Amino acid sequence: MSHEIDYLFEDHGSIFMVTPQTPEAREHLEMNIDNKAMWFGLSLVVEPRYVRDLAEGLDAEGYSWTLETVVS
């Protein structure tokens, strides 16, 4: 049985887009991210220097994620 991924991280080079894949993940992100954060549609915009901390925090809380590199 496969587990649904909670978050999709997309590496766009100068930014990462973090998109919740489940309603629970969306609620968790909205509750734990500063209200001044930048959003692009349903995705949180994250500077590369913060991605590792975010991923480690999600791991510690039991969320799953995957990473895709987007080539333009």
N, CA, C and O atoms as a GROMACS GRO file, in nm:
protein
  288
    1MET      N    1   0.084  -0.118   0.000
    1MET     CA    2   0.000   0.000   0.000
    1MET      C    3   0.089   0.125   0.000
    1MET      O    4   0.180   0.136   0.083
    2SER      N    5   0.064   0.216  -0.091
    2SER     CA    6   0.148   0.335  -0.098
    2SER      C    7   0.088   0.447  -0.013
    2SER      O    8  -0.034   0.458   0.003
    3HIS      N    9   0.175   0.528   0.040
    3HIS     CA   10   0.135   0.643   0.121
    3HIS      C   11   0.133   0.766   0.034
    3HIS      O   12   0.226   0.791  -0.043
    4GLU      N   13   0.028   0.842   0.046
    4GLU     CA   14   0.018   0.967  -0.029
    4GLU      C   15   0.121   1.067   0.023
    4GLU      O   16   0.141   1.079   0.144
    5ILE      N   17   0.186   1.138  -0.067
    5ILE     CA   18   0.284   1.240  -0.030
    5ILE      C   19   0.209   1.361   0.023
    5ILE      O   20   0.107   1.402  -0.034
    6ASP      N   21   0.258   1.419   0.133
    6ASP     CA   22   0.193   1.536   0.192
    6ASP      C   23   0.234   1.667   0.126
    6ASP      O   24   0.152   1.757   0.112
    7TYR      N   25   0.361   1.677   0.085
    7TYR     CA   26   0.412   1.802   0.027
    7TYR      C   27   0.497   1.773  -0.095
    7TYR      O   28   0.574   1.677  -0.099
    8LEU      N   29   0.483   1.858  -0.195
    8LEU     CA   30   0.568   1.855  -0.313
    8LEU      C   31   0.659   1.977  -0.308
    8LEU      O   32   0.610   2.090  -0.304
    9PHE      N   33   0.790   1.954  -0.307
    9PHE     CA   34   0.889   2.061  -0.315
    9PHE      C   35   0.934   2.067  -0.460
    9PHE      O   36   0.976   1.966  -0.517
   10GLU      N   37   0.927   2.184  -0.521
   10GLU     CA   38   0.976   2.204  -0.658
   10GLU      C   39   1.092   2.301  -0.654
   10GLU      O   40   1.079   2.414  -0.607
   11ASP      N   41   1.206   2.256  -0.704
   11ASP     CA   42   1.327   2.339  -0.712
   11ASP      C   43   1.327   2.413  -0.844
   11ASP      O   44   1.341   2.352  -0.950
   12HIS      N   45   1.310   2.545  -0.837
   12HIS     CA   46   1.312   2.630  -0.956
   12HIS      C   47   1.442   2.710  -0.966
   12HIS      O   48   1.449   2.808  -1.039
   13GLY      N   49   1.544   2.667  -0.893
   13GLY     CA   50   1.673   2.735  -0.897
   13GLY      C   51   1.683   2.842  -0.791
   13GLY      O   52   1.740   2.819  -0.685
   14SER      N   53   1.628   2.959  -0.819
   14SER     CA   54   1.640   3.070  -0.723
   14SER      C   55   1.531   3.066  -0.616
   14SER      O   56   1.541   3.137  -0.515
   15ILE      N   57   1.428   2.986  -0.637
   15ILE     CA   58   1.322   2.968  -0.537
   15ILE      C   59   1.276   2.823  -0.536
   15ILE      O   60   1.298   2.749  -0.632
   16PHE      N   61   1.212   2.786  -0.428
   16PHE     CA   62   1.142   2.658  -0.420
   16PHE      C   63   0.995   2.688  -0.402
   16PHE      O   64   0.957   2.786  -0.339
   17MET      N   65   0.912   2.604  -0.459
   17MET     CA   66   0.768   2.610  -0.438
   17MET      C   67   0.732   2.487  -0.356
   17MET      O   68   0.768   2.375  -0.392
   18VAL      N   69   0.662   2.507  -0.246
   18VAL     CA   70   0.620   2.397  -0.160
   18VAL      C   71   0.467   2.392  -0.166
   18VAL      O   72   0.399   2.484  -0.122
   19THR      N   73   0.416   2.283  -0.220
   19THR     CA   74   0.273   2.270  -0.242
   19THR      C   75   0.217   2.155  -0.160
   19THR      O   76   0.258   2.041  -0.178
   20PRO      N   77   0.123   2.184  -0.069
   20PRO     CA   78   0.058   2.077   0.006
   20PRO      C   79  -0.022   1.989  -0.089
   20PRO      O   80  -0.086   2.038  -0.182
   21GLN      N   81  -0.019   1.859  -0.065
   21GLN     CA   82  -0.087   1.764  -0.152
   21GLN      C   83  -0.213   1.706  -0.088
   21GLN      O   84  -0.290   1.635  -0.154
   22THR      N   85  -0.236   1.736   0.038
   22THR     CA   86  -0.354   1.688   0.109
   22THR      C   87  -0.417   1.804   0.185
   22THR      O   88  -0.349   1.902   0.216
   23PRO      N   89  -0.544   1.796   0.215
   23PRO     CA   90  -0.608   1.901   0.295
   23PRO      C   91  -0.541   1.919   0.432
   23PRO      O   92  -0.528   2.031   0.480
   24GLU      N   93  -0.500   1.808   0.493
   24GLU     CA   94  -0.433   1.816   0.624
   24GLU      C   95  -0.300   1.888   0.613
   24GLU      O   96  -0.265   1.967   0.702
   25ALA      N   97  -0.226   1.862   0.507
   25ALA     CA   98  -0.097   1.930   0.486
   25ALA      C   99  -0.119   2.079   0.462
   25ALA      O  100  -0.042   2.161   0.511
   26ARG      N  101  -0.221   2.113   0.389
   26ARG     CA  102  -0.252   2.255   0.362
   26ARG      C  103  -0.284   2.326   0.494
   26ARG      O  104  -0.233   2.435   0.520
   27GLU      N  105  -0.368   2.265   0.576
   27GLU     CA  106  -0.404   2.324   0.705
   27GLU      C  107  -0.282   2.339   0.795
   27GLU      O  108  -0.265   2.442   0.861
   28HIS      N  109  -0.197   2.237   0.797
   28HIS     CA  110  -0.076   2.242   0.879
   28HIS      C  111   0.015   2.356   0.835
   28HIS      O  112   0.067   2.431   0.918
   29LEU      N  113   0.035   2.370   0.705
   29LEU     CA  114   0.121   2.476   0.653
   29LEU      C  115   0.064   2.614   0.687
   29LEU      O  116   0.138   2.702   0.731
   30GLU      N  117  -0.064   2.632   0.666
   30GLU     CA  118  -0.126   2.761   0.694
   30GLU      C  119  -0.118   2.798   0.842
   30GLU      O  120  -0.104   2.916   0.877
   31MET      N  121  -0.125   2.698   0.930
   31MET     CA  122  -0.120   2.724   1.074
   31MET      C  123   0.021   2.751   1.124
   31MET      O  124   0.038   2.814   1.229
   32ASN      N  125   0.122   2.706   1.051
   32ASN     CA  126   0.259   2.712   1.100
   32ASN      C  127   0.351   2.806   1.024
   32ASN      O  128   0.468   2.821   1.060
   33ILE      N  129   0.302   2.869   0.920
   33ILE     CA  130   0.382   2.961   0.841
   33ILE      C  131   0.334   3.103   0.868
   33ILE      O  132   0.214   3.128   0.876
   34ASP      N  133   0.428   3.194   0.883
   34ASP     CA  134   0.396   3.334   0.910
   34ASP      C  135   0.298   3.388   0.805
   34ASP      O  136   0.308   3.356   0.687
   35ASN      N  137   0.204   3.470   0.851
   35ASN     CA  138   0.104   3.522   0.758
   35ASN      C  139   0.162   3.621   0.657
   35ASN      O  140   0.092   3.663   0.565
   36LYS      N  141   0.288   3.658   0.672
   36LYS     CA  142   0.356   3.745   0.575
   36LYS      C  143   0.429   3.666   0.467
   36LYS      O  144   0.492   3.723   0.379
   37ALA      N  145   0.420   3.534   0.475
   37ALA     CA  146   0.487   3.449   0.376
   37ALA      C  147   0.430   3.476   0.238
   37ALA      O  148   0.316   3.520   0.223
   38MET      N  149   0.511   3.448   0.136
   38MET     CA  150   0.468   3.468  -0.001
   38MET      C  151   0.409   3.338  -0.056
   38MET      O  152   0.468   3.231  -0.043
   39TRP      N  153   0.294   3.351  -0.117
   39TRP     CA  154   0.226   3.238  -0.180
   39TRP      C  155   0.213   3.265  -0.329
   39TRP      O  156   0.196   3.380  -0.371
   40PHE      N  157   0.222   3.160  -0.407
   40PHE     CA  158   0.195   3.166  -0.550
   40PHE      C  159   0.089   3.061  -0.576
   40PHE      O  160   0.119   2.942  -0.587
   41GLY      N  161  -0.034   3.106  -0.586
   41GLY     CA  162  -0.145   3.010  -0.595
   41GLY      C  163  -0.154   2.933  -0.465
   41GLY      O  164  -0.163   2.994  -0.358
   42LEU      N  165  -0.151   2.802  -0.473
   42LEU     CA  166  -0.157   2.717  -0.354
   42LEU      C  167  -0.019   2.679  -0.300
   42LEU      O  168  -0.009   2.602  -0.205
   43SER      N  169   0.086   2.734  -0.361
   43SER     CA  170   0.223   2.698  -0.324
   43SER      C  171   0.289   2.807  -0.239
   43SER      O  172   0.274   2.926  -0.266
   44LEU      N  173   0.361   2.764  -0.138
   44LEU     CA  174   0.442   2.852  -0.056
   44LEU      C  175   0.574   2.875  -0.129
   44LEU      O  176   0.638   2.780  -0.173
   45VAL      N  177   0.614   3.000  -0.142
   45VAL     CA  178   0.742   3.034  -0.205
   45VAL      C  179   0.848   3.037  -0.095
   45VAL      O  180   0.833   3.106   0.006
   46VAL      N  181   0.957   2.961  -0.114
   46VAL     CA  182   1.061   2.947  -0.012
   46VAL      C  183   1.197   2.972  -0.074
   46VAL      O  184   1.230   2.918  -0.180
   47GLU      N  185   1.277   3.055  -0.006
   47GLU     CA  186   1.416   3.074  -0.050
   47GLU      C  187   1.493   2.945  -0.024
   47GLU      O  188   1.467   2.876   0.074
   48PRO      N  189   1.588   2.913  -0.112
   48PRO     CA  190   1.664   2.789  -0.096
   48PRO      C  191   1.728   2.772   0.041
   48PRO      O  192   1.738   2.659   0.091
   49ARG      N  193   1.773   2.880   0.103
   49ARG     CA  194   1.841   2.868   0.232
   49ARG      C  195   1.750   2.818   0.344
   49ARG      O  196   1.799   2.775   0.448
   50TYR      N  197   1.618   2.823   0.325
   50TYR     CA  198   1.524   2.778   0.428
   50TYR      C  199   1.464   2.640   0.401
   50TYR      O  200   1.395   2.586   0.487
   51VAL      N  201   1.490   2.584   0.286
   51VAL     CA  202   1.427   2.458   0.246
   51VAL      C  203   1.465   2.343   0.338
   51VAL      O  204   1.379   2.265   0.378
   52ARG      N  205   1.592   2.331   0.372
   52ARG     CA  206   1.636   2.220   0.456
   52ARG      C  207   1.566   2.223   0.592
   52ARG      O  208   1.518   2.121   0.641
   53ASP      N  209   1.560   2.342   0.654
   53ASP     CA  210   1.493   2.353   0.784
   53ASP      C  211   1.346   2.316   0.774
   53ASP      O  212   1.292   2.247   0.861
   54LEU      N  213   1.280   2.360   0.668
   54LEU     CA  214   1.139   2.327   0.649
   54LEU      C  215   1.121   2.178   0.632
   54LEU      O  216   1.034   2.118   0.695
   55ALA      N  217   1.202   2.116   0.547
   55ALA     CA  218   1.192   1.972   0.524
   55ALA      C  219   1.220   1.893   0.652
   55ALA      O  220   1.150   1.796   0.680
   56GLU      N  221   1.320   1.933   0.728
   56GLU     CA  222   1.350   1.864   0.853
   56GLU      C  223   1.237   1.879   0.953
   56GLU      O  224   1.206   1.785   1.026
   57GLY      N  225   1.175   1.997   0.958
   57GLY     CA  226   1.061   2.018   1.047
   57GLY      C  227   0.943   1.930   1.008
   57GLY      O  228   0.876   1.874   1.094
   58LEU      N  229   0.918   1.919   0.879
   58LEU     CA  230   0.809   1.833   0.832
   58LEU      C  231   0.838   1.688   0.864
   58LEU      O  232   0.749   1.614   0.907
   59ASP      N  233   0.963   1.645   0.843
   59ASP     CA  234   1.003   1.508   0.880
   59ASP      C  235   0.976   1.481   1.027
   59ASP      O  236   0.920   1.377   1.063
   60ALA      N  237   1.017   1.574   1.112
   60ALA     CA  238   1.003   1.557   1.257
   60ALA      C  239   0.856   1.545   1.298
   60ALA      O  240   0.824   1.482   1.399
   61GLU      N  241   0.768   1.607   1.221
   61GLU     CA  242   0.625   1.603   1.253
   61GLU      C  243   0.552   1.489   1.182
   61GLU      O  244   0.430   1.478   1.193
   62GLY      N  245   0.628   1.405   1.110
   62GLY     CA  246   0.569   1.287   1.048
   62GLY      C  247   0.508   1.308   0.910
   62GLY      O  248   0.437   1.222   0.860
   63TYR      N  249   0.536   1.422   0.848
   63TYR     CA  250   0.485   1.448   0.713
   63TYR      C  251   0.584   1.394   0.610
   63TYR      O  252   0.704   1.390   0.634
   64SER      N  253   0.531   1.353   0.496
   64SER     CA  254   0.616   1.306   0.387
   64SER      C  255   0.621   1.412   0.279
   64SER      O  256   0.530   1.493   0.264
   65TRP      N  257   0.730   1.411   0.204
   65TRP     CA  258   0.747   1.507   0.096
   65TRP      C  259   0.834   1.447  -0.012
   65TRP      O  260   0.905   1.349   0.009
   66THR      N  261   0.827   1.507  -0.127
   66THR     CA  262   0.912   1.467  -0.239
   66THR      C  263   0.965   1.592  -0.307
   66THR      O  264   0.907   1.700  -0.296
   67LEU      N  265   1.075   1.576  -0.378
   67LEU     CA  266   1.142   1.689  -0.443
   67LEU      C  267   1.147   1.666  -0.593
   67LEU      O  268   1.183   1.558  -0.639
   68GLU      N  269   1.111   1.769  -0.667
   68GLU     CA  270   1.124   1.767  -0.813
   68GLU      C  271   1.206   1.888  -0.854
   68GLU      O  272   1.188   1.998  -0.801
   69THR      N  273   1.296   1.869  -0.949
   69THR     CA  274   1.372   1.980  -1.004
   69THR      C  275   1.304   2.021  -1.134
   69THR      O  276   1.285   1.938  -1.224
   70VAL      N  277   1.269   2.147  -1.144
   70VAL     CA  278   1.200   2.199  -1.261
   70VAL      C  279   1.304   2.268  -1.349
   70VAL      O  280   1.372   2.360  -1.306
   71VAL      N  281   1.316   2.222  -1.472
   71VAL     CA  282   1.411   2.280  -1.567
   71VAL      C  283   1.332   2.366  -1.664
   71VAL      O  284   1.236   2.321  -1.726
   72SER      N  285   1.376   2.490  -1.677
   72SER     CA  286   1.304   2.578  -1.770
   72SER      C  287   1.373   2.591  -1.902
   72SER      O  288   1.325   2.661  -1.991
   0.00000   0.00000   0.00000
